[in-house]
């Protein structure tokens, strides 16, 4: 991509540099040239600070049933947190008897979470999908047995009633926002909040130290059942200082976010919520999601709220571009105060990236800086970042102040390992996982592979090179680099494809399970009824021909068996949350899909190939 010569909006973002030390065994150590500044000991010190200095400023906002924004100021939040903290202590919660929150982002959720952290009670925000998007509560039950919460909060007791009946014991205190669960006792949050005095709060707060556990974030990643990542006060506070030193504009004016990212995930709950709290900003809770129907709520909110920085996942940016093109009010509001765009969780394709910059320039005569990086739940999450120079798709940047980077050769790849005050001490009640998560020097093994953008100039930073535990070898011994191939397939198939899973180890050739974009496929079915079942749509000759052509053209531009797809199956069922096929942030779980759909993988390698399998041999030269 050529370097843009168009004007870019002025924004204070640091220029990152690093020092490197290469050892004789090939291991490279790197750290930021800038030291990490001082940071508070406790997460909730920030609430007390802003309640004293900006008491009337909006801290949290959410829409009511009537569509109006309900807001809570810093002063109001501080008062409620003190009352809730007293009630939690009086109810017997402690460092060993944590709080679980099953419902999604809300003002009640946010204040109860801060209250727990304020007095040293770990809390675990749980993906609502574990309760609401399943028929059996396998993941929730696994999580519950590991956490053993003394109390659980749900926004609506009746909505979560069935899940609570499945996992909660008689000893678990149930608190709800509205509507009590039908078949078990519960206490309303209003009653609970006013059930005890604040007398014990200050003594409990003083006992909270940087090493105290703030929360436990359950993540399945690409490995299956959820495991609880311990997140301490020191991790969160040091990570926010790292963010301030890189994204310097956060300290110049109170940030305003309109954000949907779930608080049970580190991006939304630690990174974004923390940015608002630590910098005295305002967070407008977005009930939208990056799906065709639910994204309309995000558009509604972004048309009203001029944000100063926008954090999101690539899928949401793709949808945002579509609406920005057709909605002038949305464009003008969105770009009016925007200082920076930030994405994480997956790679942003260059087409979407370029479209965002074109739309920004057409709207306000300036491009907007795009920042990205690399992190994980275990890193709180900010660890590597691009800087004021900007970035391109695939860039990760350099380690941020306070984070030590260790690059370790693993066969023909290089693994990232990290150490610093923002790195987790381990997993909640899982010593078996702790032993494997860290190396002999105490570096957390991230499992991601990287390489230098310029092998002759390490200071230009790193680029992503796939996940080590997803790559596999063909029977020929050739490595299939799943991350790179998956990105290539998605880009090549374009609007026809929602996602793809690459298969399979120790086979003679590479195959794929394709999750089609159903609406795009239906548009090719001019002779079928609009309500035709998806299986009929995928079997329709023009649809198969479209996928067949993309499969063949991908092969024409490939360099060998490990960089093309020889066979593929179009799946007529989406990835399942219940079966752990997608993570709580909506990304594909490669291993779970292959495990759950092992029969289809076998079909891909049968000879002769079954009728539903697309093969390169079907194409006429």
Long-range contacts (C-beta under 8 A, 24 or more apart in sequence): 1-350, 1-354, 1-392, 4-357, 4-367, 6-357, 6-361, 6-366, 6-367, 7-365, 7-366, 7-367, 8-366, 8-367, 8-368, 8-369, 8-390, 9-338, 9-339, 9-360, 9-364, 9-366, 9-367, 9-368, 9-369, 11-249, 11-339, 11-340, 11-369, 11-388, 12-248, 12-249, 12-252, 13-246, 13-247, 13-248, 13-249, 13-340, 13-369, 13-371, 13-387, 13-388, 14-245, 14-246, 14-247, 14-248, 14-387, 14-388, 15-387, 15-388, 15-389, 16-246, 16-385, 16-386, 16-387, 16-397, 16-398, 16-400, 16-461, 17-398, 17-459, 18-398, 18-399, 18-405, 18-458, 18-459, 20-458, 26-409, 27-406, 27-407, 27-408, 27-409, 28-406, 28-407, 28-458, 29-404, 29-405, 29-406, 29-407, 30-398, 30-399, 30-404, 30-405, 30-406, 30-407, 30-458, 31-399, 31-403, 31-404, 31-405, 32-398, 32-399, 32-400, 32-401, 32-402, 32-403, 34-245, 34-401, 35-401, 35-402, 36-238, 36-241, 36-242, 36-245, 36-401, 36-402, 36-421, 37-241, 37-244, 37-245, 37-401, 38-241, 39-237, 39-238, 39-240, 39-241, 40-237, 41-208, 41-209, 41-210, 41-233, 41-234, 41-237, 42-117, 42-118, 42-205, 42-208, 42-209, 42-210, 42-212, 42-233, 42-237, 43-114, 43-117, 43-214, 43-233, 43-236, 43-237, 43-274, 43-277, 44-81, 44-114, 44-117, 44-118, 44-205, 44-208, 45-237, 46-277, 46-278, 46-280, 47-74, 47-77, 47-78, 47-81, 47-114, 47-118, 47-277, 48-78, 49-280, 50-74, 50-277, 50-280, 51-75, 51-77, 51-78, 53-280, 54-254, 54-280, 57-254, 57-280, 57-282, 58-282, 59-276, 59-277, 59-282, 59-283, 60-107, 60-110, 60-111, 60-282, 60-283, 60-285, 61-107, 61-282, 61-283, 61-284, 61-285, 62-105, 62-106, 62-107, 62-284, 62-285, 62-287, 63-285, 63-287, 63-301, 69-284, 70-107, 72-107, 72-111, 74-280, 77-111, 77-114, 80-111, 80-115, 80-193, 81-111, 81-114, 81-115, 81-118, 82-115, 82-118, 82-198, 82-201, 83-193, 83-194, 83-198, 84-111, 84-112, 84-115, 84-192, 84-193, 85-115, 85-116, 85-118, 85-119, 85-198, 85-201, 85-204, 85-205, 86-196, 86-197, 86-198, 86-199, 86-200, 86-201, 87-115, 87-192, 87-193, 87-194, 87-195, 87-196, 88-115, 88-116, 88-119, 88-121, 88-151, 89-119, 89-121, 89-196, 89-200, 89-201, 89-204, 90-195, 90-196, 90-200, 91-150, 91-151, 91-173, 91-192, 91-195, 91-196, 92-150, 93-121, 93-150, 93-151, 94-120, 94-121, 94-150, 95-120, 95-121, 95-122, 95-212, 95-213, 97-121, 97-148, 97-149, 97-150, 98-122, 98-123, 98-124, 98-147, 98-148, 98-149, 98-150, 98-216, 99-123, 99-124, 99-149, 99-150, 99-151, 99-152, 99-153, 100-124, 100-126, 100-144, 100-147, 100-149, 100-151, 100-152, 100-153, 101-125, 101-126, 101-152, 101-153, 101-154, 102-126, 102-128, 102-130, 102-131, 102-152, 102-153, 102-154, 102-160, 102-163, 102-164, 103-128, 103-153, 103-154, 103-155, 103-156, 103-159, 103-160, 103-177, 104-128, 104-155, 104-262, 104-263, 104-264, 105-260, 105-262, 105-263, 105-268, 105-285, 106-155, 106-177, 106-285, 107-285, 108-153, 108-155, 108-177, 108-189, 109-153, 109-155, 109-263, 110-263, 110-273, 110-283, 112-153, 112-189, 113-215, 113-263, 114-277, 116-215, 117-208, 117-214, 117-215, 117-233, 118-201, 118-204, 118-205, 118-208, 119-201, 119-204, 119-205, 119-208, 120-204, 120-205, 120-207, 120-208, 120-212, 120-213, 122-213, 122-214, 122-215, 122-216, 123-214, 123-215, 123-216, 124-149, 124-215, 124-216, 124-217, 124-218, 124-228, 125-215, 125-217, 125-262, 125-263, 125-264, 125-269, 126-218, 126-264, 127-218, 127-262, 127-264, 127-265, 127-584, 128-262, 128-264, 129-577, 129-584, 130-163, 130-226, 131-160, 131-163, 132-159, 132-160, 132-163, 133-577, 133-578, 134-577, 134-578, 135-578, 136-578, 137-163, 137-166, 137-167, 138-225, 138-578, 139-220, 139-225, 139-226, 139-578, 139-580, 140-166, 140-167, 141-166, 141-167, 142-225, 142-226, 143-218, 143-226, 143-228, 144-168, 146-227, 146-228, 146-428, 146-429, 146-430, 147-216, 147-218, 147-228, 147-428, 151-175, 153-177, 153-189, 154-181, 157-181, 157-182, 157-186, 158-182, 208-233, 209-233, 209-234, 210-234, 210-237, 210-421, 211-425, 215-269, 216-428, 217-264, 217-265, 217-266, 217-269, 217-270, 217-377, 218-264, 219-265, 219-266, 219-377, 219-583, 219-584, 220-580, 220-583, 220-584, 220-589, 221-377, 221-583, 221-589, 222-467, 222-469, 222-470, 222-583, 222-589, 222-590, 222-591, 222-592, 223-469, 223-591, 224-580, 224-589, 224-591, 224-592, 225-580, 227-427, 227-428, 227-430, 227-433, 228-427, 228-428, 228-429, 228-430, 229-266, 229-377, 229-378, 229-424, 229-427, 229-428, 230-424, 230-425, 230-426, 230-427, 230-428, 231-266, 231-270, 231-377, 231-380, 231-424, 232-424, 232-425, 234-421, 235-380, 235-421, 235-422, 235-423, 235-424, 236-270, 236-274, 236-380, 237-278, 238-380, 238-402, 238-420, 238-421, 238-422, 239-270, 239-271, 239-274, 239-379, 239-380, 239-381, 239-382, 239-422, 240-274, 240-275, 240-278, 241-401, 241-402, 242-382, 242-400, 242-401, 242-402, 242-403, 242-422, 243-271, 243-274, 243-275, 243-382, 243-400, 244-278, 244-279, 245-400, 245-401, 246-382, 246-385, 246-387, 246-400, 246-401, 247-309, 247-340, 247-371, 249-308, 249-309, 249-339, 249-340, 250-275, 250-279, 250-281, 250-309, 251-279, 253-308, 254-279, 254-280, 254-281, 254-282, 255-279, 255-281, 255-282, 255-308, 255-309, 256-281, 256-282, 256-284, 256-305, 256-306, 256-307, 256-308, 256-309, 256-337, 257-281, 257-282, 257-283, 257-284, 257-307, 257-308, 257-309, 257-310, 257-311, 258-284, 258-286, 258-298, 258-301, 258-302, 258-305, 258-307, 258-310, 259-283, 259-284, 259-285, 259-286, 259-311, 260-285, 260-286, 260-287, 260-288, 260-289, 260-290, 260-298, 260-316, 261-311, 261-312, 261-313, 261-585, 262-584, 262-585, 264-584, 265-377, 265-584, 265-585, 266-375, 266-376, 266-377, 266-380, 266-381, 267-311, 267-313, 267-344, 267-345, 267-381, 267-585, 270-380, 270-381, 271-311, 271-344, 271-375, 271-381, 271-382, 272-311, 275-309, 281-308, 290-315, 290-316, 290-319, 290-586, 292-319, 292-519, 295-319, 295-320, 295-323, 299-323, 299-327, 299-330, 302-330, 302-333, 302-334, 303-327, 303-329, 303-330, 303-333, 304-333, 305-333, 306-333, 306-334, 306-336, 306-337, 306-338, 307-334, 307-337, 307-338, 308-337, 308-338, 308-339, 309-338, 309-339, 309-340, 309-341, 309-342, 310-334, 310-338, 310-340, 310-341, 310-342, 311-342, 311-343, 311-344, 312-342, 312-343, 313-343, 313-344, 313-345, 313-346, 313-585, 313-586, 314-343, 314-345, 314-346, 314-347, 314-348, 314-349, 314-352, 315-346, 315-586, 317-341, 317-343, 317-348, 317-352, 317-356, 318-349, 318-352, 320-356, 321-352, 321-355, 321-356, 321-359, 324-356, 324-359, 325-355, 325-359, 331-359, 331-362, 331-363, 332-363, 335-359, 335-360, 335-363, 335-364, 335-368, 336-364, 338-368, 339-368, 339-369, 340-368, 340-369, 340-370, 340-371, 341-368, 341-369, 341-370, 341-371, 342-370, 342-371, 342-372, 343-370, 343-372, 344-372, 344-373, 344-375, 344-381, 345-585, 345-586, 345-587, 346-587, 347-393, 347-394, 347-464, 347-487, 348-372, 348-393, 349-393, 349-487, 349-490, 349-491, 350-392, 350-393, 353-392, 353-393, 372-396, 372-397, 373-397, 373-400, 374-416, 374-446, 374-448, 374-450, 374-462, 374-464, 376-446, 377-424, 378-423, 378-424, 378-437, 378-444, 378-446, 379-403, 379-418, 379-422, 379-423, 379-424, 379-444, 379-446, 380-422, 380-423, 380-424, 382-422, 383-418, 383-422, 384-416, 384-461, 384-462, 386-461, 394-463, 394-464, 395-453, 395-461, 395-462, 395-463, 396-450, 396-461, 396-462, 396-463, 396-464, 397-461, 397-462, 398-459, 398-461, 398-462, 404-443, 406-439, 406-441, 406-443, 407-450, 408-439, 410-449, 410-468, 411-479, 412-479, 413-449, 413-465, 413-466, 413-468, 413-471, 414-449, 414-450, 414-451, 414-465, 415-445, 415-446, 415-447, 415-448, 415-449, 415-468, 416-446, 416-448, 416-449, 416-450, 416-462, 417-443, 417-444, 417-445, 417-446, 418-443, 418-444, 418-446, 419-443, 419-444, 449-483, 469-591, 470-590, 470-591, 472-504, 472-505, 472-506, 473-505, 473-506, 474-505, 474-506, 474-507, 474-508, 474-509, 474-510, 474-561, 474-562, 475-506, 475-507, 475-508, 476-508, 476-561, 478-560, 478-561, 478-562, 479-562, 480-510, 480-562, 481-562, 482-590, 485-510, 485-562, 485-563, 485-565, 488-554, 488-563, 489-554, 489-565, 492-550, 492-553, 492-554, 493-547, 493-550, 495-520, 496-520, 496-521, 496-546, 496-547, 496-550, 498-574, 499-575, 499-588, 500-588, 501-588, 501-590, 501-593, 501-594, 502-565, 502-590, 503-594, 503-601, 503-604, 504-594, 504-601, 504-604, 504-605, 507-605, 508-561, 509-561, 509-566, 509-567, 510-561, 510-562, 510-564, 510-565, 510-566, 511-565, 511-566, 511-567, 511-568, 511-569, 511-601, 511-604, 511-605, 512-565, 512-567, 512-568, 512-569, 513-568, 513-569, 513-571, 513-593, 513-594, 513-597, 513-600, 513-601, 513-604, 514-547, 514-568, 514-569, 514-570, 514-571, 515-571, 515-574, 515-575, 516-543, 516-547, 516-570, 516-571, 534-572, 535-572, 538-570, 538-572, 539-612, 543-570, 544-570, 544-614, 547-614, 548-614, 548-618, 548-619, 549-619, 551-614, 551-616, 551-619, 552-616, 552-619, 555-616, 564-616, 566-615, 566-616, 567-604, 567-605, 567-609, 567-613, 567-614, 567-615, 567-616, 568-604, 568-613, 568-614, 569-600, 569-603, 569-604, 569-612, 569-613, 569-614, 570-612, 570-614, 571-597, 571-600
